[in-house]
């Protein structure tokens, strides 16, 4: 990270973007160019080739399936050159990397090795069986990358060049000021007209609902929750206001990922900035990750920030 000319604002020094040459990764590349240009940052363009031999079976009149790895590598190198030239045409200094492995782990490891300030990845928006089988490079990066991850949904209709609305989901024990600072760092002087929606979701997970009485937990009314939230986030609202943001605080009932995604649609959000939580194993299987579900479903860019020290939520 670097300081701006007046020394007041930290800026991104380097941005990494993973590309697989699909439509979603081209959109991610476009958004990465926007971020790099706004910060005058170096962009590292990475494509990950499978480490196993690639071939096509059952195609006539081919009698034996050839190993296509060499030819695909040549084509990937050509496409990376095209991406680098495209970045240069937008005033962005870039270099390319072609590596072998599995995209999610490879990108996270490379982001760590390169020490980049932000990793940009495309999300395919897969759900159901396709998501179960194919998984998601974006979700792996959200859990494991050592830096903030900007996930771009294929239906992203927002703008990082002229952003109007950003959503910051909050919890009563958290501090949304950090998300605000990260937004300011990401978008620089483009935040002048940006409205930040601090969103608190009142929700008890289904698996806990039958136990509330036995645990002695009494649910309070929505108005009391709104009062508590307003009091708790007042210092953060002042901090965000000092950064130049217009701030609105919202309290909604419902499952967080659904509420956040729906609000993003209705308010035509350009960006969602949210903390990830270090759930692993059974806890992750039962509760999942709100951030990962938002990455799947929200039709705008999602900036995932690792909780606490910035270490990945593996």
N, C-alpha and C positions, 0 to 999 in steps of 0.2 A: 504494500500500500504506500501511497505517496501523498504529500500535502499539495494543495492547490497553490497558485501563485501567491495568494495572500496569506497562506499558512493556516487558514481557518478550517478548511474542510479536508478530511481524508478522502483520497480517491483510490480507485482500483488501479493497480499497476499491471495486472495480467488477468486475462479471462480465457478459460479453456472451454471449447465446445466439442461435444462428441457428435459425429455425423456418420450415418449409415447410408446416405444418399436417398433415403425415403423422403416423401413429402413432409412428414413431421420433423425430420432432422433438418431439412432445408429451412423450415420455419424457425427452428431453434438457431440455425446459423444466422438467419436474418436478425433475430432478436439479439444474438451475441454481438453482431456487428454494431447494432444500436448502442449496446452497453459499452463496448470498447471505444466507440467513437465519442460518446459522452464523457468518458474518462481519459481519453487519449492513451488507452492501455494497449499493450501487446495482446494479440489473440493467438492462441495455440489451437489449431484445428486437428482433431484426432479421429482416425478411423481404425477400428479394431477388426482384424480378420480372424476367422475361426482358426484355431491351431490344428484342427484335424483336416485331412485331405478333403476337398470338395469335389463331388462328382454328380452326374445325372444318370439315374438308372432307368432302364426300360424305354429308352428313346430310340426308335428305329430310324434309319438303318444302322445305327451305331451298334457294333457287335460286342464291344467291351467298353464299359463306362470309363472315360478318361478322367484323370485327375486334373481338375480345372484350376487348381490353386494358383499356378504360375500366371495363367492368363487373367484371372480375377485380380491378382495383385497388380499386374500392369494397368488394368482398367482403373483400379482404385487410386493408383498413383497419379494417373491422368486427371481423374476427377478432383483429387486434392489440389492439384495445380490450378484447376479451374476455380475452385473455392478460394484459393489464395489470391488469385487475380481479381476475383469478384470483391474480396475484402479491400484490396488495394485501390480499386476503383471508387470505394467509399471512404478513402482516406484512412484506412485501418492497416496498421503494420501487423503482419501475420506470418506464422511459420506452420508447417504441417508435420504431423507424426503419423506413421503407419506402423501398427504393432499387432502382435498376435495375442489371442486369449479370448476370454468371455467379456463382452462389453462392460457390464456393470462393475465387476471387480477390477478390470483393466483400467477403466476411467478413474475409479476411486484411487487406485494405486498411483496412477500417473499424476493425478491432481496433487497427491501428497509429495511425490518426488519432485515435481516442478514448483511446488509452493505457490500455486496460483491463488488468487483472491476470490474467484468465483468459478463454479463449474456450471455450464449451460447444457441441458439435455432436452431432447424431445420426448414427450409422452405419447404413446399410441392410443391412449384412452380405452384400452381393452378391459372388458369385464367378463364375468361368468367363466365358462370353460376355457375360452381363449386366454384369459388372464391367468387362470390356474396353470395351464400348460406352458405358456410362453413367458410368464412372469413379466417383469418390467425393469429395464435398465434404469429408468428414472427413479423408481422406488428403491432400487439397490443403492443408487447414488445418494438419495435422501437419507438412508440409514447409515451409510458408511463413508461418504466423502468427508475429508477433513476441513472443508470450507463450505460457505453457503452454496446452496444448489438452486439454480433457477430452472424450474421445469416448465416447459412450454407445451401446452395442450394443442392437439391438431385443430381444434375449433377456436383457438385463441383469436378473439376479435378486438383485443385491447391494443393499447399503444404504449410503448416505453419512451417514445420520443415526445409525445404530447399527452402525458398521463393526466387523468382527471380524478380518478377514484382508486384508493387502495384500501384493502380490508386487513385489519390486524386482529385476529382472534386472541382473546385474553383469558387469563385465569386469575383468581383473586390473589394467589401467592406469587404471580409473575410480575415482570416489569416490561410493559410494552415500549418503553423508551428505547430499548436496544433495537427492536424491530424498526422503529422510526429512524434511528441513526443509520441502520443498514439500508433502508429505502433511500435516505438522503445521500448516502455514499454511492449507491447504485445509479441513481438518476441525476445527481448533481443539481444544477440550477433549473432542471426541468420540473422540480417539485414546487415551484412558486405557486402554481394554480391547483395543487393536488389536495384533495380532501381525504383525510384518513378516518375510516370508520372503525372504532374500537368495538369489537363484537364479543359479548359474553353469552355463552350458550348454557342455559339452565337445563341440565340433563342428568338423570340417574341411569347408568347402564342397566339393561334388562336383567342381567344375571345378579344384580344387587338389590333390585326392587323388592323381592319377597322377604329380604332380611332387614329392611329398614326398621320395623317395629322392634324386632328382637335386639337390634343393635342400639336401640334408643335414639334413633335419628328422626328428628321431627322436621318435616318439610315446611318451609316458610313461603309466604305469598310472593307473587312476582313483583309487586310494588316495593316490598321490603328488600328484595334482592336488588332491584334497580337502585334503591337508596344506598345499599351497601357498596355496590359496584361503583357508583358515582363518587362516593367518599374515598374508596380505595384507589381509584385511578386518577384522582385529582392532581397529584404531583406529576404523574406521567403526562396528563393533558397539558399542564403548564410547560413541561419540558418539550413536548412536541410542538406546542405553539411557538416556543422560542426558536425552533428550527424552521418556522415559517408555514407549518401545516395548519389548515383548518381542521378541527377535530369534532367528531360527533360520536357519542357513546350510545351503543344499542344493547339491549338485553332481549334475547329471544329464547323461546322454549323449543327443545327438540334435539335430536341426535346431531352433534356438532358438525360432522362432515356434510350432512345433508343441508343443514341450516346455512353453513358457510357457502356451499356451492350454489344454493338457491339465491342467497343474497348477492353473490357475484353476478348472477344472471340478471336479477331485477334491477340492480344498481349499475349494471354495465361496468363492472370493475376492470381496471387495467392490470392490477397486481394484487396478490394475496401474500402477505409476509407472516410466517408463523413458525413457532418453535417446534422442533421434533422432540419426542420423549424417548428415553433409553429403555424401551420395553424389549425384552428378548424372550425366547423360549415360549413357555406356556402362556405367559402374560401377553406376549405379542399375538399368539394364536387366538386367544380368547377375545382380547380387546382390539387387536389390530393397531393401526396407527392412523389417527385422524388425518395427519399430514399426507400419508400415502393415499388415502381415499379421496382427499381433496385433489391431489395430483391427478387421479384417475378421472374425476368428474367435473371439476371446475373448468369452465370455458375461458380461462385466462391464465396468465403466467403466475406461477407459485414460487415464492422465494422461501426455501426451507432453511432455517437457522438452527444449528445444533445447540441444545440447552446447556447452559453453564459455561464450561471452559472452552467450548467450541470443538471438543472431541466428538467423533462420530458416534451416533447411537447404534452401535453394531448389533 
